[in-house]
Amino acid sequence: MSHMKDLKLQRWHINDPVSVIRTYPSASPKADGLNWIRELTDEWKNPFLIVDSEVGRLWNHQLQSLYSTSSGHYLMDAAEELKNTFTLDQIWESMAGAGVRRDTPVIVIGGGLTCDIGAMAASTYLRGLRLMLVPTTLLSMVDACLGGKTGVNLAGVKNQVGTFHPAEMIVIAPEYLETLPGREFRNGIAEALKTALIGDPGIKTIIQEVCETKYSSDQILEMIERCLIVKGDIVSEDLLENGSRMLLNLGHTVGHVLESASEFRLSHGEAVGLGMIAEAAIAVRFGGNSNLPDEIKHFLEISDLPTEIEGIPSSEVLTRLLQHDKKSRRSGRIWALPFDWGDCRLTPMTTDQEEEILPEALSCLRA
C-alpha cells in the first residue's frame, strides 16, 4: 500500500491519539477515485469535510465518492485575507447545519492554510473532534500538516489566534502535486530547506537534484519523509513549544514580518526563504558561519525563490509587527538562528539588540 513506511509518532495529545502518517501510491489515471479514499476504514465514515475550493474543482470527480458518504462539507478559498475568524465562524455554522456530533470525524483536504483553519475548527467545535489531514501542497506535506498547530490571522498579523490539536491521521497522496502551481511547489522547497538547516543537511542534496534535473516521485517522497522525521522528532518532545520546538520557527520571525508587511503579496515560502537569509546574517553576529547567508541564497536561487525585495519594512513597522510575534517576552524575543547546516540555536535577543542588529541584517535583502 505504501511507498514510504508509515511514521507513527509519540503520543502527545491530551486525548492520547497516535498520529500516523501514511502515504498512498498514485491511482491509475482511469481510476474513479483516489487510493486513500477507497481504503478509508469505518472509523472515518460519514466525516465532515473541509476542502480547498481549488482542490475541489480540480479533483471533483475523484472526490465524489467521499462527498456522497460525508455528513456535510465546507468549500473554502485558500486566501490569506480569508484566514480569519469570520471564515472560522462559517465553518462552525456549516458543522452545526450538518448535524456534526462528538463522534463525527473531520477530514481537511488542502494546503497549509486550509489545514490550519480546518484543524482549528475541528479543535474547537464541540470542544474537539477527531481529525484527519490530507495535505495537497508540498509545503503542507513537508511541514504544515504535522505538529498540531492550528490558527487564523487577526488584525492583519499571521496566526495570532490558534490551538494545538494534532491530527490522528495524516495522508500523503503525492498525486495532488501533479496539479500544484509552480509557485506553490517552490513554497514547499523553502520549508524543506529550513528543515535541512535545522536537522538534516542531506535534504539540501535532494533539493539540488529536484531543482536542477527532472525530478522523480521517489525523490519528492524521500524529501517529504526526511522533513517529517526531523519535525516529528522535535514536536514529539515539545508539543506546546516551550523549548526545542521553537527551532522550527527558523526563518519565520523575519518571514512573518515580511509576509504581513507585504499584505501577503509575498507567499509564505517566499517570506520564510528571505527570513532564513536575514536570520543567518544575524547568526553571523553571534559567531555563526559567515558563508551561510550566501549558501542559503544559492539554494533559493536554484529554486526560483526570491533572495531580495524592493520594500524593506521601516523600523516602526518592524517594531510593531515583532511585538505580535508569539515568541515575544517582556525582555525581548527568542530567535531560532542558523549557525550552520544542522546547527540551529535558540538565541535570546533584547529589544535593544534587535534595534541594533536587525536593520543591518535586513539590508542584505534589499534589491
C-alpha positions in Angstrom: 0.0 0.0 0.0 2.7 2.5 0.9 5.9 3.6 -0.8 7.0 5.2 2.4 6.7 3.3 5.6 4.1 4.6 8.0 5.5 7.0 10.6 4.0 6.5 14.0 4.8 9.4 16.3 4.8 9.5 20.0 1.6 10.0 22.0 1.3 13.7 22.5 -2.3 14.9 22.7 -4.5 15.4 25.7 -6.8 12.7 24.3 -3.8 10.5 23.6 -4.1 9.6 19.9 -1.1 8.2 18.0 -0.5 10.4 15.0 0.1 8.2 11.9 1.5 9.5 8.6 0.6 7.2 5.7 1.5 7.5 2.1 -0.5 6.1 -0.8 0.7 5.3 -4.3 -0.9 7.3 -7.1 -4.1 5.9 -8.5 -4.4 4.9 -12.2 -5.4 7.8 -14.4 -8.6 5.9 -15.3 -9.5 5.2 -11.7 -12.8 6.5 -10.3 -11.3 7.7 -7.1 -8.2 8.1 -5.0 -6.5 5.2 -3.3 -6.6 6.8 0.1 -10.4 7.3 -0.2 -11.0 3.7 -1.2 -9.0 2.5 1.8 -10.7 4.6 4.5 -11.7 2.4 7.4 -15.1 2.5 9.2 -13.7 4.7 12.0 -13.6 7.6 9.4 -17.1 7.0 7.9 -19.5 9.9 7.4 -16.9 12.6 8.0 -17.4 16.4 7.8 -15.2 17.6 5.0 -13.3 20.9 4.8 -11.9 21.3 1.3 -9.8 23.9 -0.5 -12.2 25.0 -3.3 -9.5 24.8 -6.0 -8.7 21.2 -5.0 -12.4 20.5 -5.0 -12.6 21.8 -8.6 -9.5 20.0 -9.9 -10.3 16.7 -8.2 -14.1 16.9 -8.2 -14.6 13.6 -10.0 -12.2 11.7 -7.7 -13.8 13.2 -4.6 -17.4 12.4 -5.4 -17.4 9.1 -3.5 -16.2 10.9 -0.4 -18.8 13.7 -0.8 -21.6 11.2 -1.2 -20.8 9.5 2.1 -20.0 12.6 4.1 -22.2 14.2 6.8 -21.5 17.6 5.1 -18.8 19.7 3.7 -17.4 23.3 3.5 -15.5 24.5 0.5 -13.2 27.4 1.2 -11.0 29.7 -0.9 -7.4 29.4 0.3 -6.6 33.1 0.6 -4.7 34.7 3.5 -7.3 37.5 3.7 -9.9 34.8 4.4 -7.9 33.0 7.1 -9.8 34.8 9.8 -12.4 34.4 12.5 -15.3 35.1 10.0 -14.4 32.1 7.9 -13.9 30.0 11.1 -17.5 31.1 12.1 -18.8 30.0 8.7 -17.2 26.6 9.1 -18.8 26.2 12.6 -22.2 27.2 11.2 -21.8 24.6 8.4 -20.9 22.0 11.0 -24.0 22.9 13.0 -26.2 22.7 9.9 -24.8 19.3 9.0 -25.6 17.9 12.5 -22.0 17.2 13.4 -21.8 15.2 16.6 -19.0 14.4 19.0 -18.3 11.1 17.1 -18.2 12.8 13.7 -14.6 12.9 12.3 -13.3 15.8 10.4 -11.2 15.4 7.2 -9.4 18.5 5.9 -8.2 18.4 2.3 -6.0 21.3 1.1 -2.8 23.2 1.7 -1.3 24.6 4.8 -3.8 27.5 5.1 -6.8 25.2 4.7 -5.3 22.7 7.2 -4.6 25.4 9.7 -8.1 26.8 9.8 -9.8 23.4 9.3 -7.9 21.9 12.2 -8.8 24.9 14.3 -12.5 24.3 13.6 -12.1 20.7 14.5 -10.3 21.5 17.7 -12.9 24.0 18.9 -16.3 22.6 17.7 -17.9 20.6 20.5 -14.6 21.1 22.3 -12.7 18.9 19.9 -13.3 16.3 17.1 -11.1 13.6 15.6 -9.1 14.9 12.8 -7.5 13.7 9.6 -5.4 16.0 7.4 -4.9 15.4 3.7 -2.2 18.0 2.6 -2.4 18.8 -1.1 0.6 21.2 -1.4 4.3 20.4 -1.0 4.6 22.9 1.8 1.9 21.3 3.8 3.3 17.8 3.1 6.8 18.6 4.3 5.8 20.8 7.2 2.4 22.3 8.0 0.4 19.1 8.3 2.5 17.8 11.2 2.7 19.2 14.7 -0.8 20.1 15.8 -0.7 23.9 15.4 -3.9 25.5 14.2 -4.5 29.1 13.6 -6.2 32.1 12.0 -4.9 35.6 11.3 -6.0 38.6 13.3 -5.7 42.4 12.7 -3.5 41.7 9.6 -1.0 39.6 11.6 -0.2 36.0 10.9 -1.7 33.2 13.1 -2.4 35.3 16.1 -5.2 33.0 17.3 -4.8 29.2 17.4 -4.8 26.0 19.3 -2.8 22.8 19.5 -4.7 19.8 18.0 -2.6 17.1 16.4 -4.2 15.1 13.6 -4.8 11.5 14.4 -4.1 10.6 10.8 -2.1 12.4 8.1 -2.5 11.1 4.5 0.3 11.9 2.0 -1.1 11.4 -1.5 1.6 12.7 -3.8 -0.6 12.7 -6.9 -2.0 16.1 -5.7 1.3 17.6 -6.6 0.5 17.0 -10.3 -1.9 19.9 -10.3 0.1 22.2 -8.0 1.1 25.6 -9.4 4.9 26.2 -9.7 4.8 29.0 -7.1 3.2 26.7 -4.6 5.7 23.9 -5.3 8.5 26.4 -4.6 6.9 27.4 -1.3 7.4 23.7 -0.2 11.1 23.8 -1.2 11.6 26.8 1.1 10.3 24.8 4.1 12.3 21.8 3.1 15.4 24.0 3.1 14.5 25.2 6.5 14.4 21.6 7.7 17.8 20.9 6.2 19.2 23.8 8.2 17.6 22.6 11.4 18.2 18.9 11.5 19.1 17.1 8.2 21.6 18.8 5.9 21.3 15.9 3.5 17.9 17.3 2.4 19.8 20.1 0.5 21.2 17.4 -1.8 17.7 16.3 -2.7 16.7 20.0 -3.2 19.6 20.5 -5.6 18.6 17.4 -7.6 14.9 18.3 -7.7 15.7 21.9 -8.9 18.4 21.1 -11.5 17.0 17.9 -13.1 13.7 16.4 -13.9 12.8 15.1 -10.5 11.1 11.7 -9.8 8.3 11.0 -7.4 10.8 8.9 -5.4 12.9 12.0 -4.7 9.9 14.0 -3.6 8.7 11.2 -1.3 12.2 10.9 0.2 12.3 14.7 0.8 8.9 14.6 2.5 9.8 11.7 4.7 13.0 13.2 5.8 11.4 16.5 6.6 8.6 14.9 8.6 11.1 12.7 10.6 13.0 15.9 11.7 9.9 17.7 12.6 8.2 14.7 14.2 11.3 14.1 16.5 11.2 17.7 17.7 7.5 18.1 18.1 7.2 14.7 20.0 9.4 16.2 22.7 7.8 19.6 22.9 4.3 19.8 21.5 3.4 23.1 23.3 6.5 25.0 22.1 8.1 25.6 25.4 11.6 24.8 24.3 13.2 22.9 21.4 10.1 23.2 19.1 10.9 26.9 18.8 13.8 25.8 16.5 11.1 25.2 13.8 10.5 28.9 13.7 13.7 29.4 11.8 13.1 31.9 9.1 9.6 32.7 10.4 10.3 35.5 12.8 11.6 37.8 10.0 9.5 35.9 7.5 6.1 36.6 9.2 7.1 40.3 9.4 7.8 40.4 5.7 4.7 38.5 4.8 2.4 40.7 6.9 4.2 43.9 5.8 3.6 42.9 2.2 -0.1 42.4 2.9 0.5 38.8 2.0 1.7 39.6 -1.5 4.7 37.6 -0.6 3.8 33.9 -0.3 4.7 32.1 2.9 7.5 30.1 1.4 9.0 33.2 -0.2 8.9 35.1 3.0 10.4 32.3 5.0 13.2 32.0 2.5 14.0 35.7 2.8 13.7 35.3 6.6 16.3 32.5 6.6 18.9 34.7 4.8 18.3 37.6 7.3 18.4 35.3 10.3 21.6 33.6 9.1 23.1 37.1 8.9 22.0 37.8 12.5 23.7 34.5 13.5 27.0 35.7 12.0 26.9 38.5 14.6 26.9 35.8 17.3 29.7 33.7 15.7 27.8 31.8 13.0 29.2 30.6 9.7 29.8 33.8 7.7 29.3 31.9 4.4 25.9 30.6 5.4 23.7 33.6 4.1 25.2 33.2 0.6 24.8 29.4 0.7 21.1 29.8 1.6 20.8 32.3 -1.2 22.3 29.8 -3.6 19.6 27.2 -2.8 16.8 29.8 -3.0 18.1 31.0 -6.4 18.2 27.5 -8.0 14.7 27.0 -6.6 13.5 30.2 -8.3 12.7 31.7 -4.9 13.4 35.4 -4.2 16.6 36.4 -2.4 15.8 40.2 -2.3 12.8 42.5 -2.1 12.1 46.1 -3.1 10.5 47.3 0.1 12.2 46.7 3.4 9.8 47.4 6.4 10.6 50.6 8.2 11.9 50.5 11.8 8.4 51.5 13.0 6.6 48.7 11.1 9.3 46.2 12.1 8.9 47.0 15.8 5.1 46.9 15.6 5.0 43.5 13.8 7.6 42.0 16.0 5.6 42.9 19.1 2.9 40.5 17.8 5.4 37.6 17.4 4.4 34.6 19.5 7.9 34.2 20.9 7.9 37.6 22.4 8.7 38.1 26.1 8.9 41.2 28.2 12.6 41.3 27.8 12.6 40.6 24.0 12.3 37.5 21.8 13.9 34.1 21.5 15.2 33.7 17.9 15.9 30.4 16.1 19.2 31.3 14.4 21.1 29.1 11.9 24.8 29.0 12.8 25.5 26.3 10.2 23.8 23.4 8.4 22.3 21.2 11.1 23.3 23.7 13.8 20.3 25.9 14.7 20.3 27.5 18.1 17.7 29.3 20.3 19.2 32.7 20.9 17.6 35.4 23.2 17.8 39.0 22.0 16.8 42.0 23.9 14.8 44.8 22.2 18.0 46.9 22.2 19.9 44.2 20.5 17.2 43.8 17.8 17.2 47.6 17.1 20.9 47.5 16.6 21.2 44.2 14.6 18.1 43.9 12.5 18.5 46.9 10.2 21.9 45.6 9.0 20.6 42.0 8.7 17.6 43.1 6.6 19.8 45.3 4.4 21.1 42.1 2.8 17.6 41.6 1.4 17.5 45.0 -0.3 17.1 44.8 -4.1 
